[in-house]
Amino acid sequence: MGIVLFFVIFGVVVIAHEFGHFIIAKANGISVVEFTVGMGPCIFSVKKGGTKYAIRLLPLGGACIFEGEDGIERDTEKKEAEDAKADPLQDVQQAVANTELGSKKKPGAFPDAPVFARIATVLAGPVFNFILAFLMSTIIVGSYGTDLPVVQQVSDGGAAQLAGMQDGDRILSMNGKKIHLYREISLASMLNKGEDIAVTYERDGKQYDTVIKPIYDESAGRYYMGLYGVGSYQKFGIFGTVKYSLYEVGYWINTTVKSLELLIQGQVSKDDVSGPVGMAQTVTQIYDQSKPDGIYYIWLNMLNFAILLSANLGVLNLLPFPALDGGRLVFLLVEAVRGKPVPPEKEGLVHMIGMACLMLLMVFVLYNDLTKIF
């Protein structure tokens, strides 16, 4: 059941991503050749409005393929027409070439769209992942509220107590950054390397400023602020639910960015990275732990995981790496600045190398997942 739920969640997140590309492309007059969910051999397809909608065998990934997306075919046709014009002895061939070019050119080709229309189309995938995460967050926050940054307990002799904090204090900001959720406090504590933390908090309607000096715990191998609890959960009306749902999405985006920073800095090991197999195992664990509480809590916990996954996918796709949406955006922004596109064969080569690197990474992550299980 956990595996089935993982594929359902992953499918919804991928469909949202590809639908973002699809709907913005259509709005800008770009023809979509194929909208597909999954990878590998096609097991079902239907063609409607010039677009092939397909479901493929492996329920991982998806694609929204645009007319003339790589621009190579258009560039080749253009070169053939220019060669025909350059030879005065080939008038007949030139006429034939021009006629063929006119018949081959298909309306709605991706490279023919204005550059900012293409930027919006590529950017829409990650943006729709954030929108999906927000919509799911409204269900979570509307159902059982969210964790307000209210301190439940200050440990005796801990760093927070030494800084003058007490049970019931509400933390407003840390190091100048506003705090909306208790999880933000927990994240800051886990990532702290011994640096002082400037805290603004509220008690009985008055604001106070202090500095917490985290204390190192030898047994745990990390610094602690000396705060306990998971915050004070509270439900809100419509506007409060919308506001805290945005904070929820912002938290997961920030967590993903912080995780990437730790990965680049070498502060996380390979065992902290998971691929589809590891994520399916996580969903199975969530399902098993939620099952005794009933289907309602299974539903809410699966939504929580889907929010995390959707925010992750949105952030990762914005990375300026070849073959990802962020890599394509780099080339489009260069085109917007230069006033002309990068030669399609060169861009295609870069994306091909990037895709090869991503495939190698996927193989490594898959192997890593399997070794952790077995």
Secondary structure, 3 states (H helix, E strand, C coil): CHHHHHHHHHHHHHHHHHHHHHHHHHHCCCCEEEEEEEEEEEEEEEEECCEEEEEEEEEEEEEEEECCCCCHHHHHHHHHHHHHHHCCCCHHHHHHHHHHHHHHCCCCCHHHCCHHHHHHHHHHHHHHHHHHHHHHHHHHHHHHCEEECECCEECCCCHHHHCCCCCCCEEEEECCEECCCHHHHHHHHHHCCCCCEEEEEEECCEEEEEEECCEEECCCCEEECCEECCCEEECCCHHHHHHHHHHHHHHHHHHHHHHHHHHHCCCCCHHHCCCHHHHHHHHHHHHHHHHHHCHHHHHHHHHHHHHHHHHHHHHHHCCCCCCCHHHHHHHHHHHHHHCCCCCHHHHHHHHHHHHHHHHHHHHHHHHHHHHHHC
